[in-house]
């Protein structure tokens, strides 16, 4: 049965096309900077927003029209949803998808029944993967929706909840491996606090680290070689989450000796909630050697919460791709559309329009970033700006061969520093505008 009968395979038709169900810029086989677009971008569809989103918000009931969904949390409905998902992804032409365990299979009254439901759905997903060639970019466990996680999962003060979360993640890693997942993500939506009066922060962080080490040990024991990823977010639903931003995550990873096992999955809307730009978070993670994957979305500058909109801003996608190209790519990570259609965009066809727009925006960003790098307009400027460290006293500073006393002697003899040069910020912004 076809669930999108009026949609055929989305094809590349070029920038002059007026077909809303065609790519204007994303040509998967086009070579840019030595790789095809498909290899650079590694697009992924998220299961939760795309196939489980209902359009509900704090002020209104669900709006999404999903003819295939009978509104139940039955196993039959879950299996049918898998058919819908793979038809959508195959017609869209993406290579990967991502899911939480509770996205794909209903939770039963016991952990054993929940795991049995997962096994049945995963077997069906595996058949579809073999049939279509679509792969799992990453799996994860939902450790935030159920009331048992009201105080957190790995950071809960209830040891039984910690144990349940461990069992849930164990199963999620197993099914991720079964489906050939290339990564496994941890997002600590409830791993944080609302009030420090009732929180032992040190103990909670120690517990989170113990949880992560157990996950690493288990992955090794079953031969799972996928990459572990932390996803930073400063707040929502918790007031203050321990995975606040890239810097906080990397500090935690290094403090607890996890640096050989975990990288970061950076999301745009999470970066802005932390008071950073996406380019800042990507750059910080990349220069520290921790940039593993990204969730591609954007927020609304007029709203102070996680709106998870599809990325259509070419400035944003260009900035993302400048960082990603500079570090040589994201593999085994990718560009996952952790984004949802707006509540007002409730028809199934809107799912295609949204993903096509996001894929085209990233394709444009890729081509623009590649040209900027080829022309050297930023790298040449930056190299020139820091040239005082390439020789003389600057080189000695970077080599670590001078002391404060040496630098004092140098300045006493010289008298005053050489004059500063303009940063040319407006000129550089104008130059980027020329490319876009």
C-alpha positions as CSV (number, residue, x, y, z in Angstrom):
1,X,0.0,0.0,0.0
2,X,1.3,3.5,-0.9
3,X,0.9,6.1,1.8
4,X,2.1,9.0,-0.4
5,X,0.4,7.9,-3.7
6,X,0.7,11.4,-5.2
7,X,4.4,11.7,-4.6
8,X,7.1,10.1,-6.8
9,X,10.8,10.0,-6.1
10,X,12.1,13.5,-5.4
11,X,14.6,14.4,-8.2
12,X,17.1,17.2,-8.7
13,X,15.8,19.6,-11.3
14,X,18.1,22.6,-10.8
15,X,17.6,26.2,-9.6
16,X,15.3,27.1,-12.4
17,X,12.7,24.5,-11.5
18,X,9.4,25.6,-10.2
19,X,8.3,22.2,-9.1
20,X,7.8,22.2,-5.3
21,X,8.5,18.5,-5.2
22,X,12.0,18.7,-6.7
23,X,15.4,19.7,-5.4
24,X,16.7,23.0,-6.7
25,X,20.3,22.7,-5.2
26,X,20.7,19.2,-3.7
27,X,22.1,17.0,-6.4
28,X,23.4,13.9,-4.5
29,X,25.9,12.9,-7.1
30,X,27.4,16.3,-7.7
31,X,31.0,16.5,-6.6
32,X,31.9,19.4,-4.3
33,X,35.4,19.7,-2.8
34,X,36.3,16.2,-3.6
35,X,33.2,14.4,-2.4
36,X,29.6,14.0,-3.6
37,X,27.0,16.0,-1.9
38,X,25.5,12.8,-0.5
39,X,28.9,11.9,1.1
40,X,29.3,15.4,2.6
41,X,25.8,15.8,4.0
42,X,24.7,12.4,5.1
43,X,21.1,13.5,5.5
44,X,19.0,11.8,8.1
45,X,15.2,11.9,8.9
46,X,14.2,11.9,12.5
47,X,11.5,9.5,13.5
48,X,10.0,11.4,16.4
49,X,9.0,14.7,14.8
50,X,8.4,13.4,11.3
51,X,6.3,10.3,12.1
52,X,5.2,10.8,15.7
53,X,4.6,14.6,15.8
54,X,1.0,15.5,16.3
55,X,1.1,19.3,16.2
56,X,0.0,19.6,19.8
57,X,1.1,22.7,21.7
58,X,0.5,24.0,25.3
59,X,-2.6,25.9,24.0
60,X,-4.1,23.5,21.5
61,X,-4.9,19.9,20.6
62,X,-3.2,17.9,17.8
63,X,-3.7,19.1,14.3
64,X,-1.7,16.7,12.1
65,X,-3.6,14.7,9.5
66,X,-2.0,11.3,9.3
67,X,-4.4,8.9,7.5
68,X,-2.2,5.9,8.3
69,X,-2.3,6.4,12.0
70,X,-5.3,5.0,13.9
71,X,-4.5,7.0,17.0
72,X,-3.6,4.0,19.2
73,X,-0.4,3.0,20.7
74,X,-0.8,-0.5,19.4
75,X,1.9,-2.8,17.9
76,X,0.0,-3.0,14.6
77,X,0.0,0.8,14.4
78,X,3.7,0.9,15.1
79,X,4.5,-1.6,12.4
80,X,2.4,0.3,9.9
81,X,4.2,3.5,10.8
82,X,7.5,1.8,9.8
83,X,6.0,1.2,6.4
84,X,5.1,4.8,6.1
85,X,8.5,6.0,7.3
86,X,10.5,3.9,4.8
87,X,8.2,4.9,1.9
88,X,8.7,8.6,2.8
89,X,12.5,8.3,3.2
90,X,12.9,6.3,0.0
91,X,10.9,8.8,-2.0
92,X,12.8,11.7,-0.4
93,X,16.1,10.0,-1.2
94,X,17.8,10.2,2.2
95,X,20.4,7.7,3.3
96,X,19.8,7.6,7.0
97,X,17.3,7.9,9.8
98,X,17.3,8.2,13.6
99,X,14.9,7.2,16.4
100,X,14.3,6.9,20.1
101,X,13.3,3.5,21.3
102,X,9.8,4.8,22.4
103,X,9.3,6.4,19.0
104,X,9.2,3.2,17.1
105,X,7.5,0.7,19.5
106,X,4.9,1.0,22.3
107,X,5.8,0.7,25.9
108,X,4.2,-2.3,27.6
109,X,3.2,-2.7,31.3
110,X,6.6,-4.4,32.0
111,X,10.1,-4.0,30.7
112,X,10.0,-7.5,29.3
113,X,6.9,-6.7,27.3
114,X,8.3,-3.4,26.1
115,X,11.5,-5.2,24.9
116,X,9.4,-7.8,23.1
117,X,7.5,-5.0,21.3
118,X,10.8,-3.4,20.3
119,X,12.1,-6.7,18.9
120,X,9.1,-7.1,16.7
121,X,9.3,-3.6,15.3
122,X,13.1,-3.7,14.9
123,X,12.8,-7.0,12.8
124,X,10.3,-5.1,10.5
125,X,12.7,-2.1,10.3
126,X,15.6,-4.4,9.5
127,X,13.6,-5.9,6.6
128,X,13.0,-2.4,5.2
129,X,16.6,-1.4,5.6
130,X,17.7,-4.4,3.6
131,X,15.1,-3.7,0.9
132,X,15.8,0.0,0.5
133,X,19.5,0.4,1.5
134,X,18.5,3.1,4.0
135,X,20.7,3.0,7.1
136,X,20.4,3.9,10.8
137,X,22.6,7.0,11.6
138,X,21.9,6.6,15.3
139,X,19.6,5.2,17.9
140,X,18.9,6.5,21.4
141,X,16.7,5.9,24.4
142,X,13.9,8.2,25.6
143,X,14.8,8.8,29.2
144,X,12.6,11.8,29.7
145,X,9.0,11.2,28.8
146,X,7.8,8.6,31.3
147,X,6.8,9.8,34.8
148,X,9.4,7.5,36.3
149,X,12.0,10.0,35.0
150,X,10.5,13.0,36.8
151,X,13.7,13.5,38.8
152,X,16.1,12.4,36.0
153,X,17.4,9.0,34.8
154,X,21.1,8.5,35.4
155,X,20.9,11.4,37.9
156,X,17.7,10.4,39.7
157,X,17.9,10.1,43.5
158,X,16.0,6.8,43.1
159,X,18.4,3.9,42.5
160,X,15.7,1.8,41.0
161,X,15.1,4.5,38.3
162,X,18.8,4.5,37.6
163,X,18.7,0.7,37.2
164,X,15.6,0.9,34.9
165,X,17.3,3.6,32.7
166,X,20.4,1.4,32.5
167,X,18.3,-1.6,31.4
168,X,16.5,0.7,28.8
169,X,19.8,2.0,27.4
170,X,21.2,-1.6,27.3
171,X,18.3,-2.6,25.1
172,X,18.6,0.5,22.9
173,X,22.3,-0.1,22.3
174,X,21.5,-3.7,21.3
175,X,18.8,-2.7,18.8
176,X,21.0,0.0,17.4
177,X,23.7,-2.6,16.8
178,X,21.1,-5.0,15.3
179,X,20.2,-2.3,12.8
180,X,23.8,-1.4,12.0
181,X,23.6,2.0,13.6
182,X,26.7,4.1,13.1
183,X,26.3,6.1,16.3
184,X,24.4,6.1,19.6
185,X,23.2,9.4,21.2
186,X,22.7,10.4,24.8
187,X,20.4,13.4,25.5
188,X,19.9,14.2,29.1
189,X,16.6,16.1,29.0
190,X,16.0,15.4,32.7
191,X,19.6,15.1,33.8
192,X,19.8,18.4,35.7
193,X,17.9,20.3,38.3
194,X,15.2,22.8,39.1
195,X,16.4,23.7,42.6
196,X,19.8,23.2,44.2
197,X,18.2,23.1,47.7
198,X,17.2,19.5,47.1
199,X,20.1,18.5,44.8
200,X,23.5,16.9,45.5
201,X,25.1,18.0,42.2
202,X,28.4,16.2,42.8
203,X,26.7,12.9,43.5
204,X,24.5,13.3,40.5
205,X,27.4,14.0,38.2
206,X,29.3,11.1,39.6
207,X,26.3,8.9,38.9
208,X,26.0,10.1,35.4
209,X,29.6,9.3,34.8
210,X,29.2,5.8,36.2
211,X,26.2,5.3,33.9
212,X,28.3,6.4,30.9
213,X,31.2,4.1,31.8
214,X,28.7,1.2,32.2
215,X,27.4,2.0,28.7
216,X,30.9,2.0,27.3
217,X,31.7,-1.3,29.0
218,X,28.5,-2.9,27.7
219,X,29.1,-1.6,24.1
220,X,32.5,-3.2,24.2
221,X,31.2,-6.5,25.5
222,X,28.8,-6.9,22.6
223,X,31.2,-5.6,19.9
224,X,29.3,-2.4,19.2
225,X,31.7,-0.1,17.4
226,X,29.4,2.8,16.8
227,X,30.3,6.3,18.0
228,X,28.8,7.6,21.3
229,X,27.5,11.1,21.1
230,X,26.4,13.6,23.8
231,X,23.8,16.2,22.7
232,X,24.2,19.6,24.6
233,X,21.2,21.6,25.7
234,X,21.1,24.1,28.5
235,X,17.4,23.9,29.6
236,X,14.0,22.5,28.6
237,X,12.6,20.5,30.2
238,X,14.9,20.9,33.1
239,X,15.8,24.4,34.4
240,X,19.5,23.7,34.2
241,X,20.8,20.6,32.4
242,X,24.2,19.2,33.0
243,X,24.9,19.0,29.3
244,X,24.5,22.8,29.1
245,X,26.7,23.5,26.0
246,X,29.7,22.0,24.2
247,X,32.1,23.4,26.7
248,X,30.2,21.9,29.7
249,X,29.9,18.5,27.9
250,X,33.6,18.4,27.0
251,X,34.6,19.3,30.5
252,X,32.4,16.5,31.9
253,X,33.8,14.0,29.4
254,X,37.4,14.8,30.2
255,X,36.8,15.1,34.0
256,X,35.4,11.6,34.1
257,X,37.9,10.0,31.6
258,X,35.4,9.4,28.8
259,X,37.3,11.4,26.0
260,X,38.2,8.2,24.1
261,X,34.5,7.2,23.7
262,X,32.3,10.2,23.3
263,X,31.9,13.1,20.8
264,X,29.1,15.7,20.5
265,X,25.9,16.0,18.5
266,X,25.3,19.7,18.2
267,X,21.9,21.2,17.5
268,X,21.2,24.7,16.3
269,X,18.2,25.5,18.5
270,X,20.1,24.1,21.6
271,X,23.1,26.4,20.8
272,X,20.9,29.5,20.7
273,X,19.2,28.5,23.9
274,X,22.6,28.4,25.5
275,X,23.3,32.0,24.3
276,X,25.7,30.8,21.5
277,X,25.5,30.7,17.8
278,X,25.6,27.4,16.0
279,X,28.9,28.3,14.4
280,X,30.4,28.9,17.9
281,X,29.3,25.5,19.2
282,X,30.4,23.7,16.1
283,X,33.8,25.5,16.1
284,X,34.4,24.9,19.8
285,X,33.5,21.2,19.5
286,X,35.6,20.9,16.4
287,X,38.8,22.5,17.6
288,X,38.6,20.3,20.7
289,X,38.3,17.2,18.6
290,X,34.7,16.5,19.7
291,X,32.4,17.4,16.8
292,X,30.7,14.2,15.8
293,X,27.3,15.0,14.2
294,X,24.7,17.7,14.0
295,X,20.9,18.1,14.4
296,X,19.9,20.4,11.6
297,X,17.1,22.8,12.6
298,X,16.7,26.4,13.8
299,X,14.7,28.4,16.3
300,X,12.6,31.5,16.1
301,X,14.4,34.6,17.2
302,X,11.1,36.0,18.6
303,X,10.5,32.9,20.8
304,X,12.7,31.9,23.7
305,X,12.1,28.1,23.4
306,X,13.0,25.1,21.4
307,X,10.8,25.5,18.3
308,X,12.7,22.9,16.1
309,X,12.0,24.6,12.8
310,X,13.4,23.4,9.5
311,X,16.7,25.2,8.5
312,X,16.1,27.5,5.5
313,X,18.6,30.2,6.4
314,X,21.5,29.9,3.9
315,X,23.8,32.0,6.2
316,X,23.3,29.4,8.9
317,X,23.9,26.5,6.6
318,X,27.0,28.1,5.1
319,X,28.4,28.7,8.6
320,X,27.7,25.1,9.5
321,X,29.4,23.8,6.4
322,X,32.5,26.0,6.8
323,X,33.2,24.3,10.1
324,X,32.3,20.8,8.9
325,X,34.5,21.2,5.8
326,X,37.3,22.6,7.8
327,X,37.4,19.4,9.9
328,X,37.1,17.1,6.9
329,X,33.5,16.0,7.4
330,X,31.2,14.5,9.9
331,X,31.3,10.7,9.2
332,X,30.3,8.5,10.9
333,X,27.9,11.3,12.0
334,X,25.6,13.2,9.7
335,X,23.1,16.0,9.2
336,X,19.9,14.9,11.0
337,X,16.8,16.9,10.5
338,X,15.6,17.2,14.2
339,X,12.9,19.5,12.9
340,X,9.1,19.4,12.7
341,X,6.6,21.0,10.4
342,X,4.6,23.8,11.9
343,X,1.3,23.1,13.7
344,X,-0.4,24.9,10.8
345,X,1.3,22.7,8.2
346,X,-0.8,19.6,8.9
347,X,-1.1,17.7,5.6
348,X,1.3,14.8,4.8
349,X,2.6,16.6,1.7
350,X,4.1,19.3,4.0
351,X,6.6,16.7,5.3
352,X,8.1,16.6,1.8
353,X,8.1,20.4,1.4
354,X,9.9,20.8,4.7
355,X,12.6,18.3,4.1
356,X,13.2,19.4,0.5
357,X,13.7,23.0,1.7
358,X,16.2,21.9,4.5
359,X,18.1,19.7,2.1
360,X,18.4,22.4,-0.5
361,X,19.5,25.0,2.1
362,X,22.3,22.7,3.2
363,X,23.3,22.0,-0.3
364,X,23.6,25.7,-1.0
365,X,25.5,26.2,2.2
366,X,27.9,23.4,1.2
367,X,28.6,24.9,-2.3
368,X,29.0,28.4,-0.9
369,X,31.3,27.2,1.9
370,X,33.4,25.2,-0.5
371,X,33.9,28.2,-2.8
372,X,34.8,30.5,0.2
373,X,37.4,28.0,1.2
374,X,38.7,27.5,-2.3
375,X,39.1,31.3,-2.7
376,X,40.8,31.5,0.7
377,X,39.1,34.8,1.6
378,X,38.8,33.9,5.3
379,X,41.8,31.7,5.8
380,X,44.1,34.2,4.1
381,X,42.7,37.1,6.2
382,X,43.0,35.1,9.4
383,X,46.5,34.0,8.6
384,X,47.6,37.6,8.0
385,X,45.8,38.8,11.1
386,X,47.9,36.5,13.3
387,X,51.2,36.8,11.4
388,X,52.9,38.4,14.4
389,X,52.9,35.0,16.0
390,X,54.7,33.4,13.0
391,X,58.1,34.9,13.9
392,X,60.0,36.8,16.5
393,X,58.5,37.2,20.0
394,X,55.2,35.8,18.9
395,X,56.7,32.6,17.7
396,X,58.6,32.2,21.0
397,X,55.3,32.7,22.9
398,X,53.6,29.9,21.0
399,X,56.7,27.6,21.3
400,X,56.7,28.2,25.1
401,X,60.3,29.4,25.2
402,X,59.7,32.7,27.0
403,X,58.6,33.6,30.5
404,X,56.8,36.6,32.0
405,X,60.2,38.0,32.9
406,X,61.4,37.6,29.3
407,X,58.3,39.4,28.0
408,X,58.7,42.2,30.5
409,X,62.3,42.7,29.3
410,X,61.2,42.6,25.7
411,X,58.5,45.3,26.3
412,X,60.8,47.5,28.5
413,X,63.3,47.5,25.6
414,X,60.7,48.1,22.9
415,X,58.7,50.6,24.8
416,X,55.2,50.1,23.2
417,X,53.4,47.4,21.3
418,X,53.1,47.6,17.5
419,X,49.8,49.3,16.6
420,X,46.7,47.1,16.1
421,X,45.2,46.5,12.7
422,X,41.4,46.7,11.9
423,X,39.5,43.5,12.2
424,X,37.5,44.5,9.0
425,X,34.4,42.8,10.3
426,X,32.0,44.7,8.1
427,X,34.2,44.1,5.0
428,X,34.2,40.3,5.7
429,X,30.4,40.3,6.2
430,X,30.1,42.1,2.8
431,X,32.3,39.5,1.2
432,X,30.2,36.6,2.6
433,X,27.1,38.5,1.2
434,X,28.7,38.4,-2.2
435,X,29.0,34.6,-2.1
436,X,25.4,34.1,-0.8
